[in-house]
Amino acid sequence: MQYNVGMYGGSFNPLHMGHVDCIIQAANMCRELYIVLSTGGNRDEIDMRVRYRWIYQLTAHIGNVKIIVLEDDAPSKEDYTEEYWDRDAQKVKDQIGKPIDIVFCGSDYDENSFWNKCYPDSEIYFFQRNGISSTEIRKNPYKHWDWLPNVVRPYYVKKVLLMGGESTGKSTLTINLANRFNTNYIDEAGRDISERSGTDMMMLSEDFTEILLQHKLNEIKAISSSNKILFEDTDTLVTQFFMGFLNDPEIAKNKALSDAIDAINEYDLILFLEPDVEFVQDGDRSEVIRDNREKYSNEIKKLIRDHGKQFVTISGSYQERYEKAVSAVEELMKKEDMND
């Protein structure tokens, strides 16, 4: 049987695979399905606009699904009691503007629920619970990664940044860590751009601008397909250091851009690689830096600290660096288990 108008509501905090299955089935059973996104202005929830986009991206192709937003001021879900029920149900009915033939909900509700009391003229359809829980996901999304749709996963991806001076093993370690944790990574954006004149000493100001923008765009793209963690080789502050070192002719403009990008960059862990491994000349690496590695490494550290960021130092042999880096990443992920 196909119904004219159906409704399926929830907070979707976060949206999970159980919700996805229910939405698909409900849409199949109705000519029009309205998804009611409930959001609390006084509750600590994922931004409503983020949740709206998740639902939209999963349903845009279906054609008969519309999303409406229902906001309340209850301080918690437990406080969302009968005083809110009739008022909010009327808001939903007014937005839909036509008789609601069927209301879909999970089997954790019973005949005394909000749905039965507020929609007495509608048929109530109970989807059987499949064990997936938004509450459990909020406790530890990484433990329940398979419960998250692909559109939701980027919201939870941890970002690990590797920084340091030239020839400290950043690029190799970045790839090794990505392989170790079965995820992806982004390269240092400036490697190819800096060689457009054959030497980085002849870089144009627009080269630095492109590096700054390209790295951020690479991050945005990569995070959409990351498996819990994204590893990044270098960021805007290291580029800012090299702008000064390589005499960017319009450094003031690019420094402003670098600072602006840094202001929106957030990392869950920063690993700073010390210059205590052998310097390897690879292409156009600076001999000036080679001859005073500690000095320039400290300049980068100061730049990071001046921008209010903390980091974990990684030193020793390549094996010791790998072990320390893996341990730091595992500790980062273990914090989520501790919150479980």
C-alpha positions in Angstrom: 0.0 0.0 0.0 1.2 3.5 -0.8 0.3 6.4 1.4 -0.2 10.0 0.2 1.7 11.8 3.0 4.1 10.3 5.5 6.3 11.8 8.2 9.4 10.5 9.8 11.0 12.6 12.6 14.1 12.6 14.8 17.0 14.6 16.0 19.5 12.6 13.8 22.3 13.5 16.3 24.1 12.0 14.4 22.4 10.5 11.4 23.2 6.8 11.3 22.6 3.7 9.1 19.5 2.8 11.0 18.0 6.1 10.1 19.1 5.7 6.5 17.3 2.4 6.2 14.1 3.8 7.7 14.1 6.8 5.5 14.5 4.7 2.3 11.6 2.4 3.3 9.4 5.3 4.4 10.0 7.1 1.1 9.1 3.9 -0.8 5.8 3.7 1.0 4.6 7.3 0.4 4.0 9.7 -2.4 5.4 12.4 -0.2 7.6 11.9 2.8 8.4 14.7 5.2 11.4 14.3 7.4 11.2 16.4 10.5 14.6 17.4 11.9 14.1 18.1 15.6 16.7 20.5 17.1 17.1 22.0 20.5 18.4 25.5 20.7 19.4 25.0 24.4 21.0 21.5 23.9 24.5 20.6 23.0 23.8 19.0 19.6 25.6 18.9 16.3 24.9 22.0 14.3 21.4 21.8 12.8 22.7 22.9 9.4 25.2 20.0 9.4 22.4 17.5 10.1 20.2 19.1 7.5 22.9 18.7 4.9 23.4 15.0 5.8 19.7 14.3 5.3 19.6 16.3 2.1 22.6 14.6 0.6 21.1 11.2 1.3 17.6 12.0 -0.1 18.1 14.5 -2.9 18.0 11.8 -5.5 14.8 10.2 -4.3 12.5 13.0 -5.4 9.5 12.7 -3.0 11.3 13.7 0.3 11.1 17.1 1.9 12.9 18.2 5.0 11.4 20.5 7.6 13.0 21.8 10.8 11.3 21.8 14.3 13.2 23.7 17.0 12.4 23.7 20.7 13.9 25.2 23.8 14.0 22.2 26.1 17.3 22.0 27.9 17.6 18.2 27.4 15.8 15.4 25.6 14.5 14.2 29.0 12.9 17.6 29.5 11.1 17.4 26.2 7.8 16.4 27.9 4.1 16.8 27.2 4.1 20.6 27.6 6.0 20.7 24.2 4.1 17.9 22.4 0.9 19.5 21.2 2.5 22.8 20.3 5.3 21.3 18.3 3.0 18.8 16.6 0.8 21.7 15.4 3.9 23.4 14.1 4.7 20.3 12.0 1.1 20.0 10.8 1.1 23.6 9.8 4.3 23.3 7.8 3.1 20.1 6.0 -0.2 21.7 5.3 -2.1 18.6 4.5 -3.4 15.4 6.2 -0.6 13.1 7.4 -1.6 9.6 6.6 1.2 7.8 8.3 3.8 8.6 10.9 7.0 6.4 11.0 9.0 5.9 14.2 11.2 3.3 15.8 10.0 0.3 17.9 11.4 1.8 21.0 8.2 4.0 21.2 4.9 2.6 22.5 1.2 3.5 22.4 1.9 6.2 25.0 4.5 8.0 23.0 4.5 11.5 21.5 3.6 10.1 18.1 0.4 8.3 19.1 -0.9 11.2 21.3 -0.2 14.0 18.9 -1.1 12.4 15.6 -4.3 10.5 16.5 -5.6 10.7 12.9 -2.5 9.1 11.4 -1.5 5.5 11.2 1.6 4.8 13.2 4.2 2.5 11.6 7.0 1.1 13.8 10.4 0.2 12.3 12.1 -2.5 14.3 15.2 -1.3 16.1 18.4 -2.8 14.7 20.7 -2.1 17.6 22.2 1.1 16.2 22.1 4.0 18.6 22.9 7.7 18.3 23.7 7.7 22.0 26.3 5.0 21.6 27.8 6.7 18.6 28.2 10.0 20.5 30.1 8.2 23.2 32.6 6.8 20.7 32.0 7.3 16.9 35.2 5.4 16.1 34.1 2.3 17.9 30.9 2.4 15.8 32.4 3.6 12.5 30.4 1.1 10.4 27.2 2.7 11.8 28.0 6.0 10.2 26.9 6.8 6.6 29.7 8.1 4.3 28.2 11.6 4.4 28.5 11.7 8.2 32.0 10.3 8.6 34.0 13.5 7.6 32.4 15.2 10.6 34.3 12.9 13.0 37.6 12.5 11.1 40.6 13.4 13.3 43.3 15.5 11.7 47.0 14.8 12.4 49.5 17.3 11.1 53.2 16.6 10.6 55.5 19.6 10.7 59.3 20.3 10.8 62.2 21.7 8.8 63.6 20.2 5.6 64.8 16.7 5.5 63.3 15.5 8.8 61.3 12.6 7.2 57.9 14.3 7.2 56.8 13.0 3.8 57.8 9.4 4.4 56.4 9.3 7.9 53.1 10.8 6.7 52.6 8.1 4.2 53.8 5.4 6.6 51.3 6.5 9.2 48.5 6.6 6.7 49.3 3.1 5.6 49.6 2.0 9.3 46.1 3.3 10.1 44.6 2.3 6.8 43.6 5.8 5.7 44.7 8.6 3.4 47.0 11.6 3.6 47.8 14.8 1.8 51.2 15.7 0.4 53.0 19.0 1.0 51.3 21.2 -1.6 54.4 23.3 -2.3 56.7 20.6 -3.6 55.8 20.9 -7.3 54.8 24.5 -7.3 58.1 25.6 -5.8 60.0 24.1 -8.8 58.2 26.0 -11.5 61.3 28.3 -12.0 63.7 25.4 -11.5 64.6 26.7 -8.1 62.6 27.8 -5.1 64.8 30.8 -4.8 63.0 32.3 -7.8 59.5 31.6 -6.7 56.8 34.2 -7.5 54.5 35.7 -4.9 51.5 34.0 -6.5 53.2 30.6 -6.1 53.0 31.1 -2.3 49.3 32.1 -2.7 48.6 29.0 -4.6 50.4 26.8 -2.1 48.3 28.2 0.7 45.0 27.8 -1.0 45.8 24.4 -2.6 46.7 22.8 0.7 43.4 23.8 2.2 41.5 22.6 -0.8 43.4 19.3 -0.7 42.4 18.8 2.9 38.8 19.5 2.3 38.7 17.0 -0.5 40.7 14.3 1.3 38.7 14.4 4.5 35.6 13.2 2.7 37.2 9.8 2.1 39.3 9.4 5.3 39.0 6.4 7.5 38.8 8.0 11.0 42.1 9.9 10.6 43.6 12.2 8.0 47.4 12.7 8.0 48.7 16.0 6.6 52.3 16.8 5.5 53.0 20.5 6.4 50.5 23.4 6.7 50.1 27.1 6.2 52.6 28.1 9.0 55.5 26.2 7.5 54.6 27.9 4.2 54.7 31.2 6.1 58.2 30.4 7.4 59.4 29.7 3.8 57.8 32.9 2.5 60.2 34.8 4.8 63.1 32.5 4.1 62.7 32.7 0.3 62.0 36.4 0.3 58.4 36.4 -1.0 58.1 39.8 -2.8 54.6 40.4 -1.5 55.0 38.7 1.9 52.5 41.0 3.7 49.6 39.9 1.5 50.5 36.2 1.7 51.1 36.4 5.5 47.6 37.8 5.9 46.2 34.9 3.9 48.3 32.4 5.8 47.1 33.8 9.1 43.5 33.7 7.9 43.8 30.1 6.9 45.6 29.2 10.1 42.7 30.8 12.1 40.2 28.2 10.6 42.6 25.3 10.7 42.0 22.9 13.6 44.2 19.8 14.3 43.6 17.1 16.8 47.3 16.3 17.0 50.5 18.1 15.7 53.7 16.1 15.4 56.9 18.2 15.1 59.9 16.3 13.7 63.2 17.4 15.1 66.2 17.8 12.8 68.3 15.0 14.4 68.4 12.7 11.4 70.9 12.9 8.6 70.2 15.7 6.1 69.4 14.2 2.7 69.8 16.5 -0.4 66.7 15.8 -2.4 66.3 18.1 -5.3 66.5 21.7 -4.3 66.8 21.6 -0.5 68.5 24.6 1.0 72.1 24.3 2.0 71.6 27.3 4.3 69.1 25.3 6.3 71.3 22.3 6.1 74.1 24.2 7.8 72.0 25.5 10.7 69.1 23.1 11.0 68.5 23.7 14.7 68.1 27.5 14.3 65.5 27.2 11.5 63.7 24.4 13.2 63.3 26.6 16.3 62.0 29.5 14.1 59.2 27.2 12.9 58.5 26.1 16.4 58.2 29.7 17.5 55.9 30.5 14.7 53.6 27.6 15.7 53.6 28.6 19.4 53.0 32.3 18.4 49.8 31.1 16.7 48.6 29.4 19.8 49.2 25.8 18.8 50.7 23.0 20.8 52.7 20.0 19.4 54.4 16.8 20.3 58.1 16.6 19.4 59.3 13.5 17.5 63.0 12.7 17.5 65.4 9.8 17.3 66.1 7.3 14.5 63.5 6.7 11.8 62.3 3.6 13.7 62.0 5.6 17.0 60.1 8.3 15.1 57.7 5.9 13.7 57.1 4.2 17.1 56.6 7.6 18.9 54.3 8.8 16.2 52.2 5.6 16.2 52.0 5.8 20.0 50.8 9.4 19.9 48.1 8.7 17.4 46.9 5.6 19.3 46.8 7.8 22.4 44.6 10.3 20.6 42.2 7.6 19.6 42.2 6.0 23.0 40.8 9.2 24.5 37.6 8.4 22.8 37.5 4.9 24.4 38.0 6.6 27.8 34.9 8.6 27.1 32.9 5.5 26.3 
